Amino acid sequence: MSSLVLSGILPALTTPFTADAEAVDEAALQALVQRLVSAGVGGLIPCGSTGQYGALTADERRRVTELVVDAAAGAVPVVPHVGASTTAAAVALAEHAKSAGASAVMATPPAGVGWDGVLAHYRAIAGATDLPVMLYHIPEATGQTFSAEQIAELAQIDNVRYMKDSSGDFALVTELIQRPPHGLEVFNGSDSLTFAGLAAGAGASVWGMANFIPNQAVALHRAIAVDKDLEKAREIWSKIWPVCRLVDTHDDYVSAVKAACEVVGIQVGPSRRPAIAPDAAFMAELRETLAIAAS
């Protein structure tokens, strides 16, 4: 079994595009990675929902993984999302991730299949390489809602070590953190529950907002998990929360994250359509809340 330990803040990376959104902006992506590593994040997760994986070709997903691994230069683990609509495609991405130097892989369950199909899908991904696998529980996107019992069954699959939960079901997350099935490590992936997830004992948090507030995100984790300073953590969270509420409740989360990146001076380009850039009213509120978070 791999000795990999994932901890701290794991940014769900946005994917920078050129101004016409026709290509991945490779220089901007590597600059983003280097900025996040310098801020002290614990790992990087490219090609996930925040990275618009559904709008990337298979070749682009492979290239993004290669670029992130190269830019991270071994400083932190890289855990690309390899979920795909077919098992064969997911397995191929997992095999590429291994060859590219990734430390683990994350995968959504397949949509529109029964439980036996979900189990077979994850067994194929986990068996394709010796990399640890992170389950990605995001019912809103996949239509697959896992019970604690189903998660326990998935956790019995060799190499399944972690789970990112973006269900927003904090009762489920708490149960899994307090009573981890078969040693599964569960990380919160819902922005608005970041404080609660870390305070409940999650060893890491997968967080899209860490793209544009990495220093504050790392400071929050340090205050809760390392220094055990709840008052300090509450102070940090009180400044982050207004941005979190705004971005997390926007109709287009991906574009809201990109807009925030641009406000703080990080070049990431537009989202790919059909995602639409936020309107002027949102941008005005975003600038105000980001100024508070930076104070």
Disulfide bonds with the S-S distance in Angstrom:
none
